[in-house]
Amino acid sequence: MKFNTAILGLYVGKAKQRWQGKPPSAIAKFDANGAQQLIETGFISDAQADLRLHGGPDKAVHHYPADHYSTWQAQKFETSFAFRPGSFGENLSTAGVVESDVCLGDIFELGTARVQISQGRQPCWKLNLHSRVPEMAKLLQQSGKTGWYYRVLQQGEVKVGDKLKLIERPLESWPLDRLIAARFDKELHRAIAKELCELPELAKNWRQYFYKRAFSEFVEDHQPRLVG
């Protein structure tokens, strides 16, 4: 599949103390002002509060399809939170491209930069507090509408209106919806876990997870508590 899709929203934010008794968070993102410099660890004007669990080269940029917000708006949650592009802490927003349209390892031109899909998102408890919906992270996981992360292969400059252009697809057999479903499948077959843990395109922490599923008696409660 070859496509070009325009960047509709570009969002950045700094870490702040947002909730009493909780660590700082940079989940609140705001419209970026003009072109943004993208380096190996993400946009220079962006930040992550806890680098043990967020950010890093394998999670430099988060992309969330604007298409999904209608699903969450339709839920009629008892919250004043605005379910609109940028509100889930993503850096990039587009329309017309969702998890089933992209694959693990896809390489894109993004402005003058070059990026590669490295994993889906495993939302954490901060999304619950941010949205004021106690089960929001779990619902995102269960829906498969998590968005995805990029690693940066070539630094560059990105702005709203730039094209996200697919230039290489090394793993056509692993669309993101399939990968995300595997990550949250409690009954995942060991052979599939073994295949995934051996893919160099996959982020290191997800490879480690699938390695444990493939080669050990692994138990996880699938509560969205740790990584974002």
Secondary structure, 3 states (H helix, E strand, C coil): CCCEEECCEEEECCCECCCCCCCCECCCCEECCCCEEEECCEECCCCCCCCCCCCCHHHCEEECCHHHHHHHHCCCCCCCCCCCCCCCCCCEECCCCCHHHCECCCEEEECCEEEEEEEECCCCHHHHHHHCCCCHHHHHHHHCCCCEEEEEEECEEECCCCEEEEEECCCCCCEHHHHHHHHCCCCCCHHHHHHHHCCCCCCHHHHHHHHHHHHCCCCCCCCCCCCC
